[in-house]
Amino acid sequence: MTEPTNHSRRHSATVVDGPGKAASRAMLRAVGFNDDDFKKPQVGVASTWSMVTPCNSHIGELAEFARDGADAAGGKGVIFNTITISDGIANGTEGMKYSLVSREVIADSIETVAGCEGFDGLVAIGGCDKNMPGCVMGLARLNRPSVFVYGGTIMPGEGHTDIVSVFEAMGAHSRGDIDLIELKNIEETAIPGPGSCGGMYTANTMASAIEALGMSLPGSSAQNAISRDKREDCQAAGEAVLALLENDIKPSDIMTREAFENAITVVIALGGSTNAVLHLIGMARTLDVELSLTDFTEIGKRVPVLADLRPSGHYMMSELVAIGGIQPLMKILLEAGLLNGDCLTVTGKTLAENLADVEPYPLDQQIIAPLGNPIKAESHLRILFGNLAPEGAVAKITGKEGTRFSGSARVFGSEEEAQARINDGTVVAGDVVVIRYEGPKGGPGMREMLTPTSAIMGRGLGSDVALITDGRFSGGSHGFVVGHVSPEAFEGGPLALVEDGDAITIDAVADTIEVDVADEELTRRRAAWQQPEPRYRRGVLAKYAKLVSSASTGAVTDIEE
């Protein structure tokens, strides 16, 4: 009990060593510790298991594999849970306001449990888009040797369908293109089992970004949820933490500025979600790494979109898994000088060392385009500035929507109001749908607008209507959409001053978003504007609204602006 400690037991030793900690040991004996266990490094395994959503319904079993891996490598694994919510279930409802909030709650809870219990290292397993950055932010705050594991992707539904197919079928039904029987058939077959949403939506985007960042083992981001590979990935992650402890490699050694640049590069090449902008900036701020909206623009000038993946493309993540995942893509980018190969990863090796023996994609594959003939020569993630977004806004423009849209504003004060007017035909071709007071503070919680964007697509208006908001978009959203407009309307941002009929122009070549209203008129409107009453005065949403930063700085709650 009094053996000398080293850096592998830096935290657990203070909890269990010596006669004065007999009470702590007594409590731990009741959950399965024995004398030998008290001499081992303790590895906390943060599980996001829940039956709330298929994204996480299998993670309880995966956590056990991670614990067993830590035990086999000489540590003592301890499983604990954190929360998850389901965007797919909550979209279009008031409950969706808790989605981005959950990222902060997850980070808080991992920090809280590990900080209290004295875990020396950690494995965190996430399976849905908010719990992945939430897990990594929690690991970063603690800065103890850690590995993140992605829970894996879902398999396609019948007829190559997925959750976005269901949302768009809802829009098609409201238009009268499909009947209730067809809608019910898609509903019943699109989600065949466990795993995260199947396209390059936010879950698969963030899993890929975190692997490129160096915080997951090679291949973790591109594995099917129910597979031997995923179980082995969890086992290996538990083992890897012990090696990280031995070498005292911490998240701050891995999550450097250069590593974040690698993550952005991979997100762009994959055609990933706009949420990656929000989450990567938030994750970087947790470690005081300088990262801003303009970095996405600068990196985007030299990185092409190569992946033909949903929502704008054709293929699903499970099909990318079948041809080798993202490792061959990263090797292509590395050999082209687009990735920094010197970045350290959780293997204890550099990114270049991890990729050295990776085999190329099969010659006949159609998912990843060659560098010489990309799907889009520059990034699809466009950071827009202008008199509507002085602090920036984020658009996802693949080129299929065009690169410029001008139209007349049709203004709504909430998602529900906009959704009703899309469904009843009030929104027509040539409109720029403006959904405001849905930002981090105003919503609060910065809801995703998947329901209205899917309704627009389902009604056949995807090429004829644009949508701008101080809220967010799901990784499954596509069309001419602009989110994260900052400053948000609730803070008196220019979006609060737009009126029905104002001419709005979005230019994804010049990267501008402008309302054609004279400065004098905007000044007059500003003088007449009054901030709305907060929608929540108690509870987690009220707390979040008081603490959260602007979307342009990651919408984080633990750093004072």
C-alpha positions as CSV (number, residue, x, y, z in Angstrom):
1,M,0.0,0.0,0.0
2,T,2.9,2.4,0.5
3,E,4.9,1.6,-2.7
4,P,6.4,4.8,-4.3
5,T,4.2,6.3,-7.0
6,N,5.3,7.4,-10.5
7,H,3.6,9.4,-13.2
8,S,1.5,6.5,-14.3
9,R,-0.4,6.7,-10.9
10,R,-0.1,10.4,-10.4
11,H,-3.8,10.8,-9.7
12,S,-5.0,7.5,-8.3
13,A,-2.2,7.4,-5.7
14,T,-3.7,10.4,-3.9
15,V,-7.0,8.5,-3.6
16,V,-5.9,5.0,-2.6
17,D,-2.4,5.0,-1.2
18,G,-1.5,4.8,2.5
19,P,-3.3,4.1,5.8
20,G,-5.2,7.4,5.6
21,K,-7.0,6.2,2.5
22,A,-8.4,3.0,4.0
23,A,-12.0,4.3,3.6
24,S,-11.4,5.0,-0.1
25,R,-10.1,1.5,-0.6
26,A,-13.0,0.0,1.4
27,M,-15.5,1.7,-1.0
28,L,-13.6,0.4,-4.0
29,R,-13.4,-3.1,-2.7
30,A,-17.2,-3.2,-2.9
31,V,-17.1,-2.5,-6.6
32,G,-14.5,-5.2,-7.4
33,F,-11.1,-3.9,-6.5
34,N,-8.5,-6.2,-4.7
35,D,-5.1,-5.5,-3.2
36,D,-3.3,-5.8,-6.5
37,D,-5.7,-3.4,-8.2
38,F,-4.7,-0.6,-5.8
39,K,-1.2,-0.7,-7.2
40,K,-2.3,-0.3,-10.8
41,P,-3.0,2.9,-12.8
42,Q,-6.7,3.5,-12.9
43,V,-8.3,4.0,-16.4
44,G,-11.7,5.6,-16.5
45,V,-13.9,4.4,-19.3
46,A,-16.5,7.1,-20.2
47,S,-19.4,5.4,-21.8
48,T,-22.2,7.2,-23.6
49,W,-24.4,4.1,-23.6
50,S,-28.1,4.8,-23.7
51,M,-31.2,3.4,-25.2
52,V,-32.2,6.9,-26.1
53,T,-30.7,6.5,-29.6
54,P,-29.4,3.8,-31.9
55,C,-26.2,5.8,-32.2
56,N,-25.3,4.8,-28.6
57,S,-27.4,1.7,-27.9
58,H,-24.4,-0.7,-28.3
59,I,-21.8,1.3,-26.5
60,G,-22.3,-0.4,-23.2
61,E,-20.8,-3.5,-24.6
62,L,-18.0,-1.6,-26.3
63,A,-17.1,0.0,-22.9
64,E,-16.5,-3.4,-21.5
65,F,-14.0,-4.2,-24.2
66,A,-12.2,-1.0,-23.5
67,R,-12.1,-1.8,-19.8
68,D,-10.8,-5.3,-20.5
69,G,-8.1,-3.9,-22.7
70,A,-6.9,-1.6,-19.9
71,D,-7.0,-4.5,-17.5
72,A,-5.0,-6.8,-19.8
73,A,-2.3,-4.1,-20.2
74,G,-1.8,-3.8,-16.4
75,G,-4.3,-1.1,-15.5
76,K,-7.6,-1.1,-13.6
77,G,-10.5,-0.1,-15.8
78,V,-13.5,1.6,-14.3
79,I,-16.6,2.2,-16.4
80,F,-18.7,5.3,-15.8
81,N,-21.5,6.8,-17.8
82,T,-22.2,10.2,-19.2
83,I,-25.3,11.4,-21.1
84,T,-26.4,11.6,-24.7
85,I,-29.3,13.0,-26.5
86,S,-30.7,12.3,-30.0
87,D,-30.7,15.0,-32.6
88,G,-32.6,12.7,-35.0
89,I,-35.4,12.3,-32.5
90,A,-35.5,15.9,-31.2
91,N,-35.2,17.7,-34.5
92,G,-38.0,20.2,-35.1
93,T,-39.0,20.3,-31.4
94,E,-38.3,22.4,-28.4
95,G,-36.2,19.6,-27.1
96,M,-33.6,20.2,-29.8
97,K,-32.5,23.2,-27.8
98,Y,-30.7,20.8,-25.4
99,S,-28.6,19.3,-28.2
100,L,-25.6,21.6,-28.3
101,V,-26.0,22.2,-24.6
102,S,-25.4,18.5,-24.1
103,R,-21.9,18.9,-25.5
104,E,-21.0,21.1,-22.5
105,V,-22.8,18.8,-20.1
106,I,-20.9,15.8,-21.3
107,A,-17.5,17.6,-21.1
108,D,-18.5,18.8,-17.6
109,S,-19.5,15.3,-16.5
110,I,-16.3,13.6,-17.7
111,E,-14.2,16.3,-16.0
112,T,-16.3,15.9,-12.9
113,V,-16.1,12.2,-12.5
114,A,-12.4,11.8,-13.5
115,G,-11.4,14.8,-11.4
116,C,-13.2,13.4,-8.4
117,E,-12.2,9.8,-8.6
118,G,-8.5,10.3,-9.5
119,F,-8.4,8.4,-12.8
120,D,-4.9,8.4,-14.3
121,G,-6.0,7.9,-17.8
122,L,-9.2,7.7,-19.8
123,V,-11.0,6.1,-22.7
124,A,-14.1,7.9,-23.9
125,I,-16.5,6.2,-26.3
126,G,-18.9,8.4,-28.3
127,G,-21.5,7.6,-30.9
128,C,-23.5,10.7,-31.8
129,D,-22.3,14.1,-33.0
130,K,-22.5,16.2,-29.8
131,N,-21.1,13.5,-27.5
132,M,-18.0,13.1,-29.5
133,P,-16.7,16.7,-29.3
134,G,-18.1,16.7,-25.7
135,C,-15.9,13.7,-24.8
136,V,-12.8,15.2,-26.4
137,M,-13.3,18.5,-24.6
138,G,-13.6,16.7,-21.3
139,L,-10.4,14.8,-22.0
140,A,-8.7,18.0,-23.0
141,R,-9.7,19.8,-19.8
142,L,-8.3,17.0,-17.7
143,N,-5.2,16.6,-19.9
144,R,-4.5,13.1,-18.7
145,P,-3.4,10.3,-21.1
146,S,-6.5,9.5,-23.1
147,V,-7.9,7.9,-26.2
148,F,-11.2,8.6,-27.9
149,V,-13.2,5.7,-29.6
150,Y,-15.9,6.2,-32.1
151,G,-18.9,3.9,-31.6
152,G,-19.1,3.3,-35.4
153,T,-21.5,3.9,-38.3
154,I,-24.9,2.4,-38.9
155,M,-25.6,0.2,-41.9
156,P,-27.9,1.5,-44.7
157,G,-31.6,0.9,-44.6
158,E,-33.7,-0.7,-47.2
159,G,-33.3,0.9,-50.6
160,H,-30.1,2.7,-49.5
161,T,-32.0,4.9,-47.0
162,D,-31.0,6.6,-43.8
163,I,-32.4,9.1,-41.3
164,V,-32.2,12.0,-43.8
165,S,-34.3,9.9,-46.2
166,V,-37.0,9.9,-43.6
167,F,-36.9,13.7,-43.1
168,E,-37.0,14.3,-46.8
169,A,-39.8,11.8,-47.2
170,M,-41.8,13.8,-44.7
171,G,-41.3,16.8,-47.0
172,A,-42.3,14.8,-50.0
173,H,-45.5,13.7,-48.2
174,S,-46.4,17.3,-47.3
175,R,-46.0,18.1,-51.0
176,G,-48.2,15.2,-51.9
177,D,-45.6,13.2,-53.8
178,I,-45.8,10.1,-51.6
179,D,-48.7,8.7,-49.6
180,L,-48.7,7.6,-45.9
181,I,-48.0,4.0,-46.8
182,E,-44.8,4.9,-48.6
183,L,-43.8,7.3,-45.8
184,K,-44.4,4.5,-43.2
185,N,-42.3,2.0,-45.2
186,I,-39.3,4.4,-45.2
187,E,-39.9,5.1,-41.5
188,E,-39.8,1.4,-40.7
189,T,-36.8,0.4,-42.7
190,A,-34.4,3.3,-42.8
191,I,-32.7,2.7,-39.4
192,P,-31.9,-1.0,-39.3
193,G,-29.9,-1.2,-36.1
194,P,-27.2,0.4,-33.9
195,G,-24.7,3.0,-35.1
196,S,-24.4,6.6,-36.0
197,C,-26.2,8.2,-39.0
198,G,-24.8,6.7,-42.1
199,G,-23.7,9.6,-44.3
200,M,-20.9,12.1,-43.9
201,Y,-23.1,13.9,-41.4
202,T,-21.8,15.3,-38.2
203,A,-21.1,12.0,-36.4
204,N,-18.9,10.6,-39.1
205,T,-17.4,14.0,-39.8
206,M,-16.4,14.4,-36.2
207,A,-15.1,10.8,-35.8
208,S,-12.9,11.4,-38.9
209,A,-11.8,14.8,-37.6
210,I,-10.8,13.3,-34.2
211,E,-8.9,10.5,-35.8
212,A,-7.0,13.0,-38.0
213,L,-6.4,15.1,-34.9
214,G,-4.5,12.1,-33.5
215,M,-6.9,11.4,-30.6
216,S,-8.2,8.0,-31.9
217,L,-6.4,4.9,-33.0
218,P,-5.9,4.5,-36.7
219,G,-9.1,3.3,-38.4
220,S,-11.4,4.1,-35.4
221,S,-13.5,6.6,-37.4
222,A,-14.3,4.2,-40.3
223,Q,-15.7,1.0,-38.7
224,N,-19.2,-0.4,-38.6
225,A,-20.8,-0.2,-35.2
226,I,-21.5,-3.9,-35.0
227,S,-18.3,-5.5,-36.1
228,R,-15.3,-7.4,-34.8
229,D,-13.1,-4.4,-35.9
230,K,-15.0,-2.1,-33.6
231,R,-14.7,-4.4,-30.6
232,E,-11.0,-4.8,-31.3
233,D,-10.6,-1.0,-31.6
234,C,-12.1,-0.6,-28.1
235,Q,-9.8,-3.3,-26.6
236,A,-6.8,-1.7,-28.2
237,A,-7.8,1.7,-26.9
238,G,-7.8,0.5,-23.4
239,E,-4.4,-1.0,-23.9
240,A,-3.1,2.2,-25.6
241,V,-3.9,4.3,-22.5
242,L,-1.4,2.3,-20.5
243,A,1.3,3.0,-23.1
244,L,0.4,6.7,-23.1
245,L,0.7,6.7,-19.3
246,E,4.1,5.0,-19.4
247,N,5.3,7.7,-21.9
248,D,3.4,10.6,-20.2
249,I,1.7,11.6,-23.5
250,K,-1.2,13.8,-22.9
251,P,-3.9,15.4,-25.1
252,S,-2.0,18.7,-25.0
253,D,0.9,17.0,-26.6
254,I,-1.3,15.7,-29.4
255,M,-4.0,18.4,-30.0
256,T,-1.6,21.1,-31.3
257,R,-2.3,23.8,-33.8
258,E,-0.9,21.7,-36.6
259,A,-3.1,18.7,-35.6
260,F,-6.2,20.9,-35.8
261,E,-5.1,22.0,-39.3
262,N,-4.9,18.3,-40.2
263,A,-8.4,17.7,-38.8
264,I,-9.8,20.6,-40.9
265,T,-8.0,19.3,-44.0
266,V,-9.6,15.9,-43.6
267,V,-13.1,17.3,-42.9
268,I,-12.9,19.4,-46.1
269,A,-11.6,16.4,-48.2
270,L,-14.5,14.3,-46.9
271,G,-17.1,17.0,-47.6
272,G,-18.0,17.1,-43.9
273,S,-20.5,18.9,-41.8
274,T,-20.7,22.6,-41.0
275,N,-20.8,21.5,-37.3
276,A,-17.2,20.6,-37.6
277,V,-16.4,24.4,-37.6
278,L,-18.2,25.0,-34.4
279,H,-16.8,21.9,-32.7
280,L,-13.2,22.1,-33.8
281,I,-13.0,25.8,-32.7
282,G,-14.6,24.8,-29.3
283,M,-12.2,21.9,-28.8
284,A,-9.2,24.1,-29.7
285,R,-10.3,26.8,-27.2
286,T,-10.4,24.1,-24.5
287,L,-6.6,23.8,-24.8
288,D,-6.0,27.5,-25.6
289,V,-5.0,26.6,-29.2
290,E,-5.6,29.5,-31.5
291,L,-8.1,28.5,-34.2
292,S,-10.6,30.8,-35.9
293,L,-13.2,30.9,-38.7
294,T,-10.6,32.3,-41.1
295,D,-8.4,29.3,-40.7
296,F,-11.1,27.2,-42.4
297,T,-11.0,29.7,-45.3
298,E,-7.2,29.6,-45.7
299,I,-7.0,25.8,-45.5
300,G,-10.0,25.5,-47.8
301,K,-8.1,27.4,-50.6
302,R,-5.7,24.5,-51.0
303,V,-7.7,21.5,-50.0
304,P,-10.3,20.0,-52.5
305,V,-13.4,18.0,-51.8
306,L,-12.7,14.4,-52.8
307,A,-15.4,12.2,-51.2
308,D,-18.7,11.5,-52.9
309,L,-20.6,11.0,-49.7
310,R,-24.1,11.9,-48.5
311,P,-25.8,14.3,-48.0
312,S,-24.6,16.0,-51.2
313,G,-23.1,12.9,-52.7
314,H,-24.1,9.3,-53.3
315,Y,-22.3,6.9,-50.9
316,M,-22.6,6.1,-47.2
317,M,-19.9,5.7,-44.6
318,S,-20.3,1.9,-44.5
319,E,-19.4,1.9,-48.2
320,L,-16.2,3.9,-47.4
321,V,-15.5,1.5,-44.6
322,A,-15.6,-1.4,-47.2
323,I,-12.8,0.2,-49.3
324,G,-10.5,1.1,-46.5
325,G,-12.0,4.0,-44.6
326,I,-10.2,7.4,-44.3
327,Q,-6.6,6.1,-43.8
328,P,-5.9,5.8,-47.6
329,L,-7.3,9.3,-48.0
330,M,-5.1,10.7,-45.3
331,K,-2.1,9.0,-47.0
332,I,-3.0,10.7,-50.3
333,L,-3.3,14.1,-48.5
334,L,0.0,13.5,-46.7
335,E,1.9,12.6,-49.9
336,A,0.5,15.7,-51.5
337,G,1.9,17.9,-48.7
338,L,-1.6,18.7,-47.4
339,L,-1.2,17.1,-43.9
340,N,1.5,17.6,-41.3
341,G,3.0,14.1,-40.8
342,D,5.0,15.1,-37.8
343,C,2.0,15.4,-35.5
344,L,2.0,13.0,-32.5
345,T,-0.9,10.6,-32.1
346,V,-2.3,8.3,-29.4
347,T,-0.3,5.4,-30.8
348,G,2.8,7.2,-29.6
349,K,3.9,7.5,-33.2
350,T,3.5,10.3,-35.6
351,L,0.8,10.6,-38.2
352,A,3.3,9.8,-41.0
353,E,4.5,6.7,-39.1
354,N,0.9,5.5,-38.7
355,L,0.2,5.9,-42.4
356,A,3.5,4.4,-43.7
357,D,2.1,0.9,-44.5
358,V,-1.5,1.9,-45.4
359,E,-2.6,0.3,-48.7
360,P,-4.2,2.5,-51.4
361,Y,-7.9,2.3,-52.3
362,P,-9.0,-0.4,-54.8
363,L,-8.5,0.9,-58.4
364,D,-12.2,0.5,-59.3
365,Q,-13.6,2.4,-56.3
366,Q,-15.9,5.4,-57.1
367,I,-16.2,7.1,-53.6
368,I,-12.9,9.0,-53.4
369,A,-12.0,11.1,-56.4
370,P,-8.3,11.6,-57.4
371,L,-6.6,14.8,-56.4
372,G,-6.2,15.7,-60.1
373,N,-10.0,15.5,-60.7
374,P,-11.7,16.5,-57.4
375,I,-15.4,16.8,-56.8
376,K,-14.7,20.5,-55.9
377,A,-11.4,22.2,-56.3
378,E,-11.8,24.2,-53.0
379,S,-13.6,23.7,-49.8
380,H,-17.3,23.3,-49.6
381,L,-17.2,25.0,-46.1
382,R,-17.5,28.7,-46.9
383,I,-17.0,31.3,-44.2
384,L,-19.0,34.3,-45.1
385,F,-18.7,37.9,-43.9
386,G,-20.8,41.0,-44.7
387,N,-23.3,43.4,-43.3
388,L,-25.5,40.4,-42.2
389,A,-22.6,38.6,-40.5
390,P,-19.9,41.0,-39.3
391,E,-18.4,38.1,-37.1
392,G,-18.9,35.5,-39.8
393,A,-21.3,32.8,-40.9
394,V,-20.8,29.2,-42.1
395,A,-22.2,27.8,-45.4
396,K,-21.9,24.4,-46.9
397,I,-21.8,24.9,-50.7
398,T,-20.8,21.9,-52.8
399,G,-21.4,23.7,-56.0
400,K,-24.5,21.6,-56.9
401,E,-26.6,24.4,-55.4
402,G,-24.8,27.1,-57.4
403,T,-22.4,29.6,-55.9
404,R,-24.6,32.7,-55.7
405,F,-28.2,33.3,-54.6
406,S,-30.2,36.5,-54.5
407,G,-33.8,36.6,-53.2
408,S,-36.3,38.3,-51.0
409,A,-36.3,37.8,-47.3
410,R,-39.1,35.9,-45.7
411,V,-38.5,36.3,-41.9
412,F,-39.4,34.0,-39.1
413,G,-38.8,34.3,-35.4
414,S,-38.5,30.6,-34.8
415,E,-37.9,27.2,-36.5
416,E,-41.5,26.2,-35.8
417,E,-42.9,29.3,-37.5
418,A,-40.7,28.7,-40.6
419,Q,-41.6,25.0,-40.8
420,A,-45.3,25.8,-40.8
421,R,-45.0,28.3,-43.6
422,I,-42.7,25.9,-45.7
423,N,-45.3,23.1,-45.3
424,D,-48.3,25.3,-46.2
425,G,-46.7,26.7,-49.4
426,T,-46.2,30.2,-48.1
427,V,-42.4,29.9,-48.9
428,V,-42.0,30.0,-52.6
429,A,-39.2,30.0,-55.2
430,G,-37.0,33.1,-54.9
431,D,-37.3,33.4,-51.1
432,V,-34.5,33.6,-48.6
433,V,-35.9,32.0,-45.5
434,V,-34.5,33.9,-42.5
435,I,-34.8,32.0,-39.2
436,R,-33.6,34.1,-36.3
437,Y,-33.5,34.1,-32.5
438,E,-32.2,30.5,-32.7
439,G,-28.6,31.2,-31.8
440,P,-26.6,30.0,-28.7
441,K,-28.2,32.6,-26.4
442,G,-31.4,33.4,-28.2
443,G,-32.7,29.8,-28.8
444,P,-31.1,29.1,-26.5
445,G,-29.0,26.2,-27.7
446,M,-28.6,26.9,-31.4
447,R,-31.0,24.2,-32.8
448,E,-30.2,22.4,-36.0
449,M,-32.5,23.2,-38.9
450,L,-32.7,19.8,-40.4
451,T,-36.5,19.7,-40.4
452,P,-37.0,22.9,-42.4
453,T,-34.1,22.2,-44.8
454,S,-35.4,18.7,-45.4
455,A,-38.9,20.1,-46.0
456,I,-37.5,22.6,-48.5
457,M,-35.8,19.7,-50.3
458,G,-38.9,17.5,-50.0
459,R,-41.0,20.2,-51.6
460,G,-38.7,20.4,-54.6
461,L,-37.4,23.9,-53.7
462,G,-33.8,22.9,-53.0
463,S,-32.4,24.9,-55.9
464,D,-34.9,27.8,-55.6
465,V,-34.9,28.7,-51.9
466,A,-32.0,29.7,-49.6
467,L,-32.1,29.6,-45.8
468,I,-30.1,31.6,-43.4
469,T,-30.1,31.4,-39.6
470,D,-28.2,32.1,-36.4
471,G,-28.9,28.5,-35.6
472,R,-27.1,25.5,-36.9
473,F,-27.6,22.8,-39.5
474,S,-27.5,19.0,-39.2
475,G,-24.7,17.3,-41.1
476,G,-27.6,15.9,-43.1
477,S,-28.8,19.3,-44.3
478,H,-28.0,20.3,-47.9
479,G,-29.2,23.0,-50.3
480,F,-28.2,26.7,-50.3
481,V,-28.0,27.1,-46.5
482,V,-26.1,29.5,-44.2
483,G,-25.9,29.1,-40.5
484,H,-24.0,30.3,-37.4
485,V,-24.7,33.9,-38.4
486,S,-22.8,36.0,-35.9
487,P,-23.5,38.1,-33.9
488,E,-26.8,36.4,-33.3
489,A,-30.1,38.2,-33.5
490,F,-30.7,37.9,-29.7
491,E,-27.5,39.9,-29.2
492,G,-28.7,42.6,-31.6
493,G,-26.9,41.2,-34.6
494,P,-27.9,42.5,-38.1
495,L,-30.1,39.4,-38.6
496,A,-32.5,41.0,-36.0
497,L,-33.0,44.0,-38.3
498,V,-34.0,42.1,-41.5
499,E,-37.6,42.7,-42.7
500,D,-39.8,40.8,-45.1
501,G,-38.9,41.7,-48.7
502,D,-35.4,42.9,-48.1
503,A,-33.1,41.8,-50.9
504,I,-30.4,39.3,-49.6
505,T,-27.4,38.1,-51.6
506,I,-25.2,35.1,-50.7
507,D,-22.0,34.8,-52.7
508,A,-20.0,31.7,-52.1
509,V,-17.2,32.8,-54.4
510,A,-16.6,36.2,-52.8
511,D,-17.6,34.7,-49.4
512,T,-20.1,37.4,-48.6
513,I,-23.6,37.6,-47.2
514,E,-25.3,41.0,-47.6
515,V,-28.7,42.6,-47.2
516,D,-29.4,45.4,-49.6
517,V,-30.5,48.0,-47.1
518,A,-28.9,51.4,-46.6
519,D,-26.8,51.9,-43.5
520,E,-29.0,54.7,-42.5
521,E,-32.1,52.5,-42.6
522,L,-30.3,49.7,-40.6
523,T,-29.4,52.4,-38.0
524,R,-33.1,53.5,-37.8
525,R,-34.2,49.9,-37.4
526,R,-31.6,49.3,-34.7
527,A,-32.8,52.2,-32.7
528,A,-36.3,50.7,-32.7
529,W,-35.2,47.1,-31.9
530,Q,-35.7,45.7,-28.5
531,Q,-34.1,42.5,-27.2
532,P,-36.7,39.8,-26.7
533,E,-37.3,38.4,-23.2
534,P,-35.2,35.2,-22.5
535,R,-37.2,32.1,-23.3
536,Y,-35.8,30.3,-20.2
537,R,-35.1,31.8,-16.8
538,R,-34.3,28.6,-14.8
539,G,-32.5,25.4,-15.4
540,V,-29.8,24.2,-17.7
541,L,-30.9,26.2,-20.8
542,A,-31.0,29.5,-18.8
543,K,-27.5,28.7,-17.4
544,Y,-26.2,27.9,-20.8
545,A,-27.6,31.2,-22.3
546,K,-25.8,33.2,-19.6
547,L,-22.4,31.5,-20.1
548,V,-22.2,30.5,-23.8
549,S,-19.9,32.4,-26.2
550,S,-20.6,33.4,-29.7
551,A,-20.9,30.7,-32.4
552,S,-17.9,32.3,-34.1
553,T,-15.8,31.3,-31.1
554,G,-17.1,27.8,-30.7
555,A,-20.2,28.4,-28.5
556,V,-18.3,27.2,-25.4
557,T,-19.3,27.8,-21.8
558,D,-16.0,27.5,-19.8
559,I,-14.0,30.4,-21.2
560,E,-14.7,34.0,-20.6
561,E,-14.7,36.1,-23.8
